[in-house]
Amino acid sequence: MKNTEKTKEQLLKEIDQLKVKIAELEKSESKRKQVEKALEESEKQLQTLIDAMPDFVCFKDGDGYWLKANNASISIFQLEDIDYRGKKDSELAELNSKLRGSFLTCKETDARVWKEGGLIHGEETVPDSDGSVRVFDVTKVPVFHPDGEPKGLVVIGHDITERKQAEEALIKSEKQYRSLIDALPQYIYFLDKNLRYVAANKAYCEEYSIDQEEIIGKTSKDFFPEKLAEKYMASDREVIETGKVKEYTEKSKSTGNEDKWVQVVKVPVKDNNGNIDGMLGVYWDITDLRQSEEELAKHGQHLEDLVKERTAELEGSQKALSFLLEDVNDAREDVERTNKKLIEANKELESFSYSVSHDLKAPLRAIDGYANAIMEDYYEKLDNEGKELLNLIHKNVKNMDQLIKDLLEFSRIGRTILVISGIDMKSLLNDVFMEIYQFIPDRKIQLKIKDFHPAKSDKRLLQQVFLNLMTNAVKFTSNKENAVIEAGSRIENDEIIYYLKDNGIGFDMKYVDKLFGVFQRLHSFEEYVGTGVGLALVQRIINRLGGKVWAEGKVGLGATFYFTLPVRKNI
């Protein structure tokens, strides 16, 4: 009997335990359903967010089949009446002849993503329903399975049509202005504060038989005899140092080695902060005017002699006075005509303003377009040499396009409106480094940031400075298995001195003056790619921000680049 009661107690206990487990299972099931519901709501919210975006967003699987697209994608690629899911770009291309080229381009860049194994960024065009063409800034992000096989692709496109149109309008405007100053008969040139040529018009270059592109970045010593160059540079330096307009007349030699007279005006050029960062020089031939003045002086002397003679002969005579007045009136008219010529010359001089650039992007786009057409229609028919030549065209077009962008950026710096704010310089440098490093994940690069003081300056311009300096450091440490980039700063005399140091190939200090010149390169393009504008842009930005920049280095032992910013107590 006792054993039977004990068994019942055990059964009741086991039943209670089962009830507890059942309650726990029911609670777990309820939580699972709550999680599933929350996940479903989250997915709906995400889809709603993506559909509300003005940028197009679409998802593809690892084989290139379309999985999902937001409303912007459906509208832009005209997929409203097409069941796009489960189709490849090549299939969609055959369903819409108008967008065929755009879909095939998408297919090619997708292939590039999988081949390169990382994020790519570029521009693509899509025809619009009204017959125009829209330009998109496209980013493609690949996703891989753990075994490295393609899993999916995220494609995001931002419409930059208006920005591209604005850039083209600016290029056209700058070309027109360049044509204007080239059409002027006056000799015009621009110098930076180091007395290096920034630009010169056609008349100036023809006068001294200098190529307009060759003159940029050089000084008077590169084109004139030493004593004459020193004379010119001393005069230019005086204008930059004093900040005062200088105007004078001097005797010169023409291209035929004949004496001539020129009127010279030199004006300091200031940035938006009122700091002098260069000089504008204008002069023009006044030999004819000078001769007219000399003839007028002779005529005046002759007039005086004539007055004396007639006064002596006809003194006290009304007739003598009449003759005298006539001669004086004639002389006055000569003076007025001379003054009129001077006024017209000054008005013509005042009629132009500063802007310089080159209209090169249109022919580059044409070249790239024709090359794309050949690759699209005839690529398989070409032999290896033909394919290699087409690839070289694309490569050189890309290099030239980057050069133009660098030059445009270089020319814009002086006109940029500064936006001064507090900046976490350490965070900004880290962001720039990570932006660069995502494209070279296989490199071993250690970034050491020591004391890095915050600054009050223009964040966008300083981001460009860090991007250019960090790109150089990464590029010139490519021969190092373990590259090290060190950054730091210190405060001296109301200035913050920042530096960026690397253990790369370095440079010979005897060439340090060439580092910051436009198109100045210490290495060939085949060794290290680049346009030769990056460090010139760094110098111009830092000067624009009220600082200075310099460099130190040794061959094989790395390089250090320094720049300063003023300590601003109030924003």
C-alpha positions as CSV (number, residue, x, y, z in Angstrom):
1,M,0.0,0.0,0.0
2,K,2.8,2.3,0.8
3,N,4.6,1.6,-2.4
4,T,1.4,2.3,-4.4
5,E,0.9,5.7,-2.7
6,K,4.5,6.6,-3.4
7,T,4.0,5.8,-7.1
8,K,1.0,8.1,-7.2
9,E,3.0,10.9,-5.7
10,Q,5.7,10.4,-8.4
11,L,3.0,10.4,-11.1
12,L,1.5,13.6,-9.8
13,K,4.9,15.2,-9.6
14,E,5.7,14.2,-13.2
15,I,2.4,15.5,-14.3
16,D,3.1,18.9,-12.7
17,Q,6.5,18.9,-14.4
18,L,4.9,18.2,-17.7
19,K,2.4,21.1,-17.2
20,V,5.4,23.4,-16.5
21,K,7.1,22.3,-19.7
22,I,3.9,22.6,-21.7
23,A,3.5,26.2,-20.4
24,E,7.1,27.0,-21.3
25,L,6.6,25.6,-24.8
26,E,3.5,27.7,-25.2
27,K,5.3,30.7,-24.1
28,S,8.3,30.0,-26.4
29,E,5.8,29.5,-29.3
30,S,4.2,32.8,-28.5
31,K,7.5,34.6,-28.5
32,R,8.4,33.0,-31.9
33,K,5.2,34.3,-33.4
34,Q,5.9,37.7,-31.9
35,V,9.4,37.7,-33.5
36,E,8.0,36.6,-36.8
37,K,5.4,39.3,-36.7
38,A,8.0,41.9,-35.8
39,L,10.2,40.7,-38.6
40,E,7.3,40.9,-41.0
41,E,6.6,44.4,-39.9
42,S,10.2,45.4,-40.2
43,E,10.4,44.0,-43.7
44,K,7.2,46.0,-44.6
45,Q,8.7,49.2,-43.1
46,L,12.0,48.6,-45.0
47,Q,10.1,48.1,-48.3
48,T,8.1,51.2,-47.7
49,L,11.3,53.2,-47.0
50,I,13.0,51.8,-50.1
51,D,9.9,52.6,-52.2
52,A,9.8,56.2,-50.9
53,M,13.4,56.8,-52.0
54,P,13.9,58.9,-55.1
55,D,17.0,56.8,-56.0
56,F,16.4,53.5,-57.8
57,V,17.2,50.4,-55.7
58,C,17.1,46.9,-57.1
59,F,18.3,43.4,-55.9
60,K,19.6,40.6,-58.0
61,D,20.7,37.0,-57.1
62,G,24.2,35.7,-57.7
63,D,23.3,34.6,-61.2
64,G,22.0,38.1,-62.2
65,Y,18.3,37.4,-62.0
66,W,16.2,40.3,-60.8
67,L,14.6,39.7,-57.4
68,K,13.1,42.9,-56.2
69,A,13.0,46.6,-57.3
70,N,11.6,49.8,-55.7
71,N,9.1,52.1,-57.3
72,A,11.8,54.4,-58.6
73,S,13.5,51.4,-60.4
74,I,10.2,50.3,-62.0
75,S,9.5,53.8,-63.2
76,I,13.0,54.6,-64.5
77,F,13.4,51.2,-66.3
78,Q,9.8,51.2,-67.5
79,L,9.0,47.9,-65.8
80,E,5.3,48.7,-65.0
81,D,3.9,46.2,-67.5
82,I,6.7,43.7,-67.3
83,D,7.1,40.8,-64.9
84,Y,10.8,41.5,-64.3
85,R,11.3,39.1,-61.4
86,G,13.4,36.1,-62.4
87,K,14.7,37.8,-65.5
88,K,18.3,38.8,-66.4
89,D,19.4,42.1,-67.8
90,S,19.9,40.5,-71.2
91,E,16.2,39.3,-71.2
92,L,14.9,42.7,-70.2
93,A,17.0,44.3,-72.9
94,E,15.1,42.3,-75.6
95,L,11.7,43.5,-74.1
96,N,12.5,47.2,-74.5
97,S,14.6,48.3,-77.4
98,K,14.8,51.8,-76.1
99,L,16.5,50.7,-72.9
100,R,18.5,47.9,-74.5
101,G,21.8,49.7,-74.2
102,S,21.2,50.6,-70.6
103,F,20.4,47.0,-69.6
104,L,23.5,45.6,-71.5
105,T,25.6,48.2,-69.7
106,C,24.2,47.0,-66.4
107,K,25.1,43.5,-67.3
108,E,28.7,44.4,-68.1
109,T,29.2,46.4,-64.9
110,D,27.6,43.5,-62.9
111,A,30.2,41.2,-64.4
112,R,32.9,43.6,-63.3
113,V,31.7,43.6,-59.8
114,W,31.9,39.8,-59.6
115,K,35.3,39.8,-61.3
116,E,36.8,42.5,-59.0
117,G,35.1,41.1,-55.9
118,G,34.1,44.4,-54.4
119,L,32.0,47.5,-54.5
120,I,32.2,49.6,-57.7
121,H,31.0,53.1,-58.3
122,G,30.4,54.9,-61.6
123,E,28.1,56.7,-64.0
124,E,25.4,55.1,-66.2
125,T,22.8,56.7,-68.6
126,V,19.2,55.7,-69.1
127,P,16.9,57.1,-71.8
128,D,13.8,59.0,-70.5
129,S,10.3,58.7,-71.8
130,D,10.5,62.3,-73.3
131,G,13.5,61.4,-75.4
132,S,16.2,62.9,-73.1
133,V,18.9,61.0,-71.4
134,R,19.2,60.8,-67.6
135,V,22.6,60.3,-65.9
136,F,22.9,58.2,-62.7
137,D,25.6,57.9,-60.1
138,V,25.5,54.1,-59.6
139,T,26.9,52.0,-56.7
140,K,26.9,48.2,-56.9
141,V,27.5,46.1,-53.7
142,P,28.1,42.4,-54.0
143,V,27.2,39.8,-51.4
144,F,29.0,36.4,-51.2
145,H,28.3,33.0,-49.7
146,P,30.8,31.8,-47.1
147,D,32.5,29.7,-49.8
148,G,33.1,32.8,-51.9
149,E,30.4,32.1,-54.5
150,P,28.2,35.1,-55.6
151,K,25.0,35.3,-53.4
152,G,23.4,38.6,-54.4
153,L,23.9,42.1,-55.7
154,V,22.5,45.5,-54.5
155,V,22.3,48.2,-57.1
156,I,21.6,51.9,-56.1
157,G,21.4,54.8,-58.6
158,H,21.2,58.5,-57.8
159,D,20.0,60.9,-60.5
160,I,22.8,63.4,-61.2
161,T,21.4,64.7,-64.5
162,E,20.9,68.3,-63.3
163,R,24.4,68.3,-61.8
164,K,26.0,67.0,-65.1
165,Q,24.0,69.7,-67.0
166,A,25.3,72.4,-64.7
167,E,28.9,71.1,-65.1
168,E,28.5,71.2,-68.8
169,A,27.0,74.7,-68.7
170,L,30.0,75.8,-66.5
171,I,32.5,74.3,-69.0
172,K,30.8,76.1,-71.8
173,S,30.8,79.4,-69.9
174,E,34.5,79.0,-69.0
175,K,35.3,78.2,-72.6
176,Q,33.5,81.3,-73.8
177,Y,35.3,83.4,-71.3
178,R,38.6,81.9,-72.3
179,S,37.8,82.7,-75.9
180,L,37.1,86.3,-74.8
181,I,40.4,86.9,-73.1
182,D,42.2,85.1,-76.0
183,A,40.5,87.5,-78.4
184,L,41.7,90.6,-76.6
185,P,44.7,92.3,-78.1
186,Q,46.1,93.2,-74.7
187,Y,48.8,90.9,-73.3
188,I,47.3,89.2,-70.2
189,Y,48.8,86.8,-67.7
190,F,48.0,85.4,-64.2
191,L,50.6,84.4,-61.5
192,D,50.2,82.6,-58.2
193,K,51.8,84.0,-55.1
194,N,55.0,82.1,-55.8
195,L,55.3,84.0,-59.2
196,R,54.4,80.9,-61.2
197,Y,52.2,81.2,-64.2
198,V,48.6,80.1,-63.7
199,A,47.5,81.2,-67.2
200,A,48.2,83.5,-70.1
201,N,46.2,84.6,-73.0
202,K,46.9,83.9,-76.7
203,A,48.4,87.4,-77.4
204,Y,50.9,87.1,-74.5
205,C,52.1,83.6,-75.5
206,E,52.4,84.6,-79.2
207,E,54.4,87.7,-78.3
208,Y,57.1,85.5,-76.7
209,S,56.6,82.3,-78.8
210,I,55.4,80.3,-75.8
211,D,52.9,77.4,-75.8
212,Q,49.8,78.3,-73.7
213,E,49.9,74.9,-71.9
214,E,53.7,74.9,-71.5
215,I,53.7,78.2,-69.6
216,I,51.6,76.9,-66.7
217,G,53.5,76.3,-63.5
218,K,56.7,78.0,-64.7
219,T,58.3,81.4,-63.9
220,S,59.7,84.2,-66.0
221,K,63.2,82.6,-65.5
222,D,62.0,79.8,-67.8
223,F,61.4,82.2,-70.8
224,F,63.4,85.4,-70.4
225,P,67.1,86.3,-70.0
226,E,68.2,86.2,-66.4
227,K,68.4,90.0,-65.8
228,L,65.2,90.7,-67.6
229,A,63.4,87.9,-65.7
230,E,64.7,89.2,-62.3
231,K,63.4,92.7,-63.3
232,Y,59.9,91.3,-64.1
233,M,59.7,89.1,-61.0
234,A,60.8,91.9,-58.7
235,S,58.0,94.1,-60.0
236,D,55.5,91.3,-59.7
237,R,56.7,90.4,-56.2
238,E,56.2,94.0,-55.1
239,V,52.5,93.9,-56.1
240,I,51.9,90.7,-54.3
241,E,53.8,91.8,-51.1
242,T,52.3,95.3,-50.9
243,G,48.8,94.4,-52.2
244,K,48.7,97.6,-54.2
245,V,47.9,98.1,-57.9
246,K,50.9,99.1,-59.9
247,E,50.6,101.1,-63.2
248,Y,53.5,102.4,-65.3
249,T,54.8,103.0,-68.8
250,E,58.1,101.5,-70.0
251,K,60.1,100.9,-73.1
252,S,60.3,97.4,-74.4
253,K,61.4,95.3,-77.4
254,S,59.0,93.9,-79.9
255,T,59.3,90.4,-81.4
256,G,61.2,92.0,-84.3
257,N,63.6,93.5,-81.7
258,E,62.3,97.0,-82.4
259,D,61.8,99.6,-79.6
260,K,58.2,100.1,-78.5
261,W,56.3,101.6,-75.6
262,V,53.9,99.6,-73.4
263,Q,51.4,100.6,-70.7
264,V,51.5,98.1,-67.8
265,V,48.9,97.5,-65.1
266,K,49.4,94.9,-62.3
267,V,46.7,94.0,-59.9
268,P,46.9,91.8,-56.8
269,V,44.3,88.9,-56.8
270,K,42.7,88.1,-53.4
271,D,40.8,85.1,-52.2
272,N,37.4,85.3,-50.4
273,N,39.2,86.0,-47.1
274,G,41.1,88.9,-48.5
275,N,44.4,87.1,-48.6
276,I,46.5,87.7,-51.7
277,D,47.1,84.5,-53.6
278,G,48.3,85.8,-56.9
279,M,48.5,88.6,-59.4
280,L,46.9,89.7,-62.8
281,G,49.2,91.5,-65.2
282,V,48.0,93.4,-68.3
283,Y,49.9,95.5,-70.7
284,W,49.4,96.8,-74.2
285,D,51.3,98.6,-77.0
286,I,51.0,102.4,-76.8
287,T,53.8,103.2,-79.3
288,D,51.4,105.0,-81.6
289,L,49.9,107.0,-78.7
290,R,53.4,107.9,-77.5
291,Q,54.3,109.1,-80.9
292,S,51.1,111.1,-81.0
293,E,52.0,112.7,-77.7
294,E,55.5,113.6,-78.9
295,E,54.0,115.1,-82.1
296,L,51.6,117.0,-79.9
297,A,54.5,118.3,-77.8
298,K,56.3,119.4,-81.0
299,H,53.1,121.0,-82.2
300,G,52.8,122.8,-78.8
301,Q,56.3,124.1,-79.1
302,H,55.6,125.2,-82.7
303,L,52.4,126.8,-81.4
304,E,54.4,128.8,-78.8
305,D,56.8,129.9,-81.4
306,L,54.0,130.9,-83.7
307,V,52.2,132.8,-81.0
308,K,55.4,134.7,-80.2
309,E,55.9,135.5,-83.8
310,R,52.4,136.6,-84.4
311,T,52.2,138.5,-81.1
312,A,55.3,140.4,-82.1
313,E,53.9,141.2,-85.5
314,L,50.3,141.8,-84.6
315,E,50.5,143.0,-81.0
316,G,47.4,144.9,-80.1
317,S,45.5,143.6,-83.1
318,Q,42.2,141.8,-82.9
319,K,43.2,139.7,-85.8
320,A,46.3,138.4,-84.0
321,L,44.1,137.4,-81.1
322,S,41.8,135.5,-83.4
323,F,44.6,133.5,-85.0
324,L,45.9,132.7,-81.5
325,L,42.5,131.4,-80.4
326,E,42.2,129.2,-83.5
327,D,45.6,127.6,-82.8
328,V,44.7,127.0,-79.2
329,N,41.4,125.4,-80.2
330,D,43.2,123.1,-82.6
331,A,45.6,122.1,-79.9
332,R,42.7,121.5,-77.5
333,E,41.0,119.2,-80.0
334,D,44.2,117.2,-80.4
335,V,44.4,116.7,-76.6
336,E,40.7,115.7,-76.5
337,R,41.2,113.1,-79.2
338,T,44.2,111.7,-77.3
339,N,42.2,111.6,-74.1
340,K,39.3,109.8,-75.9
341,K,41.7,107.1,-77.1
342,L,43.0,106.6,-73.5
343,I,39.4,106.4,-72.1
344,E,38.4,103.8,-74.7
345,A,41.5,101.7,-74.0
346,N,40.8,101.8,-70.3
347,K,37.1,100.8,-70.8
348,E,38.2,97.9,-73.0
349,L,40.7,96.8,-70.2
350,E,37.9,96.9,-67.6
351,S,35.5,94.8,-69.7
352,F,36.9,91.3,-68.8
353,S,37.0,89.2,-65.6
354,Y,38.9,86.1,-64.5
355,S,37.9,82.5,-65.4
356,V,40.0,79.8,-67.2
357,S,39.2,76.2,-68.2
358,H,39.1,73.8,-71.3
359,D,36.2,72.3,-73.2
360,L,37.5,68.7,-73.3
361,K,34.8,66.6,-71.9
362,A,32.6,66.6,-75.0
363,P,35.1,65.0,-77.3
364,L,36.1,62.5,-74.5
365,R,32.5,61.4,-74.2
366,A,32.4,61.0,-78.0
367,I,35.5,58.9,-78.0
368,D,34.3,56.7,-75.1
369,G,30.9,56.4,-76.8
370,Y,32.3,55.3,-80.1
371,A,34.6,52.8,-78.3
372,N,31.6,51.4,-76.4
373,A,29.7,51.1,-79.7
374,I,32.6,49.1,-81.2
375,M,32.9,46.9,-78.1
376,E,29.1,46.3,-78.1
377,D,28.8,45.4,-81.8
378,Y,32.2,44.2,-83.0
379,Y,34.1,43.0,-79.9
380,E,34.0,39.3,-80.7
381,K,35.1,40.0,-84.3
382,L,38.3,41.8,-83.2
383,D,41.6,40.0,-82.8
384,N,43.5,40.3,-79.5
385,E,45.4,43.4,-80.6
386,G,42.2,45.2,-81.5
387,K,40.6,44.3,-78.2
388,E,43.8,45.5,-76.4
389,L,43.7,48.8,-78.3
390,L,40.0,49.3,-77.3
391,N,40.9,48.7,-73.7
392,L,43.7,51.2,-74.0
393,I,41.3,53.8,-75.4
394,H,39.0,53.3,-72.3
395,K,41.9,53.5,-70.0
396,N,43.2,56.7,-71.5
397,V,39.8,58.3,-71.6
398,K,39.3,57.5,-67.9
399,N,42.7,59.1,-67.1
400,M,42.0,62.2,-69.2
401,D,38.6,62.5,-67.6
402,Q,40.2,62.4,-64.1
403,L,42.7,65.0,-65.2
404,I,39.9,67.3,-66.3
405,K,38.1,66.8,-63.0
406,D,41.2,67.6,-61.1
407,L,41.8,70.7,-63.1
408,L,38.2,71.9,-62.7
409,E,38.5,71.3,-58.9
410,F,41.8,73.2,-58.9
411,S,40.2,76.1,-60.7
412,R,37.1,76.1,-58.4
413,I,39.0,76.4,-55.1
414,G,39.6,80.1,-55.4
415,R,35.9,80.7,-55.9
416,T,34.5,78.3,-53.2
417,I,32.5,79.9,-50.4
418,L,34.1,78.7,-47.1
419,V,31.8,77.1,-44.5
420,I,33.6,77.3,-41.2
421,S,32.6,74.8,-38.5
422,G,34.1,72.7,-35.7
423,I,35.8,69.5,-37.1
424,D,36.9,66.3,-35.4
425,M,40.0,65.9,-37.4
426,K,40.8,62.4,-36.1
427,S,37.4,61.1,-37.1
428,L,37.6,62.8,-40.5
429,L,41.0,61.2,-41.2
430,N,39.8,57.8,-40.1
431,D,36.8,58.1,-42.4
432,V,39.0,59.0,-45.4
433,F,41.4,56.1,-44.7
434,M,38.5,53.6,-44.5
435,E,37.0,55.0,-47.7
436,I,40.3,54.3,-49.5
437,Y,41.0,51.0,-47.8
438,Q,37.8,49.4,-48.9
439,F,39.2,49.3,-52.4
440,I,42.5,47.7,-51.4
441,P,41.5,45.2,-48.7
442,D,44.4,42.9,-49.5
443,R,47.0,45.5,-48.5
444,K,48.5,45.5,-45.0
445,I,48.4,49.1,-43.9
446,Q,48.7,50.3,-40.3
447,L,47.3,53.8,-39.5
448,K,48.8,55.4,-36.3
449,I,47.1,58.6,-35.2
450,K,48.8,60.4,-32.3
451,D,47.6,63.7,-30.9
452,F,45.3,65.1,-33.6
453,H,43.8,68.4,-32.6
454,P,40.3,69.4,-33.7
455,A,40.0,72.4,-36.0
456,K,37.6,75.2,-37.0
457,S,37.7,75.3,-40.8
458,D,35.9,74.1,-43.9
459,K,35.2,70.3,-43.5
460,R,34.6,69.6,-47.2
461,L,37.9,71.2,-48.3
462,L,39.9,69.4,-45.5
463,Q,38.3,66.1,-46.5
464,Q,39.8,66.7,-50.0
465,V,43.2,67.5,-48.5
466,F,43.2,64.2,-46.4
467,L,42.0,62.2,-49.4
468,N,44.8,63.5,-51.6
469,L,47.5,63.1,-49.0
470,M,46.3,59.7,-47.8
471,T,46.0,58.5,-51.5
472,N,49.6,59.5,-52.0
473,A,50.7,57.7,-48.9
474,V,48.9,54.5,-49.8
475,K,50.2,54.7,-53.4
476,F,53.9,55.2,-52.5
477,T,53.9,52.5,-49.9
478,S,52.6,49.8,-52.3
479,N,56.1,48.2,-52.4
480,K,56.0,47.7,-48.6
481,E,54.7,44.4,-47.2
482,N,53.8,46.2,-44.0
483,A,53.0,49.8,-44.8
484,V,52.8,52.3,-41.9
485,I,51.1,55.7,-42.1
486,E,51.5,58.0,-39.1
487,A,49.5,61.2,-38.4
488,G,49.8,63.8,-35.6
489,S,49.6,67.5,-34.8
490,R,50.9,70.2,-32.5
491,I,50.1,73.9,-31.7
492,E,52.7,76.6,-32.3
493,N,52.2,80.4,-32.4
494,D,48.4,80.4,-32.9
495,E,48.7,77.7,-35.6
496,I,47.9,74.0,-35.6
497,I,50.6,72.0,-37.5
498,Y,49.4,68.7,-38.9
499,Y,51.5,66.0,-40.5
500,L,51.1,62.7,-42.4
501,K,54.1,60.4,-42.6
502,D,54.7,57.2,-44.5
503,N,57.4,54.6,-44.8
504,G,57.2,54.5,-48.6
505,I,59.6,55.2,-51.4
506,G,60.2,58.9,-50.3
507,F,61.8,61.5,-52.6
508,D,65.0,63.5,-53.1
509,M,64.7,66.9,-51.3
510,K,66.4,68.6,-54.3
511,Y,63.1,68.1,-56.1
512,V,60.9,69.4,-53.3
513,D,60.0,72.5,-55.2
514,K,58.3,70.4,-57.9
515,L,56.0,68.6,-55.6
516,F,53.2,71.2,-55.4
517,G,53.3,72.3,-59.0
518,V,50.4,71.4,-61.4
519,F,51.4,68.4,-63.6
520,Q,54.7,68.1,-61.7
521,R,55.5,64.4,-61.2
522,L,58.7,62.8,-59.7
523,H,57.7,59.3,-61.1
524,S,56.4,58.2,-64.5
525,F,52.7,57.3,-65.0
526,E,53.7,53.7,-65.6
527,E,55.3,53.5,-62.2
528,Y,52.6,55.3,-60.2
529,V,49.3,56.4,-61.7
530,G,48.1,60.0,-61.1
531,T,47.4,63.3,-62.8
532,G,50.0,65.5,-61.1
533,V,47.3,67.8,-59.7
534,G,46.7,66.3,-56.3
535,L,49.4,68.1,-54.3
536,A,48.9,71.3,-56.2
537,L,45.2,71.1,-55.1
538,V,46.3,70.5,-51.5
539,Q,48.5,73.6,-51.5
540,R,45.8,75.7,-53.0
541,I,43.2,74.5,-50.5
542,I,45.5,75.1,-47.5
543,N,46.4,78.5,-48.7
544,R,42.7,79.2,-49.2
545,L,42.1,78.2,-45.5
546,G,44.9,80.6,-44.3
547,G,47.6,78.0,-43.8
548,K,50.8,76.7,-45.6
549,V,52.0,73.3,-46.7
550,W,55.5,71.8,-47.1
551,A,57.1,68.3,-47.3
552,E,60.3,66.4,-46.2
553,G,61.6,63.1,-47.4
554,K,64.5,60.8,-48.2
555,V,64.8,58.3,-51.0
556,G,63.7,54.9,-49.8
557,L,62.9,56.2,-46.2
558,G,59.4,57.6,-46.7
559,A,58.0,61.1,-46.8
560,T,56.2,63.5,-44.4
561,F,53.7,66.2,-45.5
562,Y,52.9,69.1,-43.2
563,F,50.2,71.7,-43.3
564,T,49.0,74.4,-40.9
565,L,45.6,75.9,-40.0
566,P,45.0,79.0,-38.0
567,V,43.6,78.6,-34.5
568,R,40.1,80.1,-34.6
569,K,38.7,81.0,-31.2
570,N,35.2,81.8,-32.7
571,I,33.4,80.2,-35.6
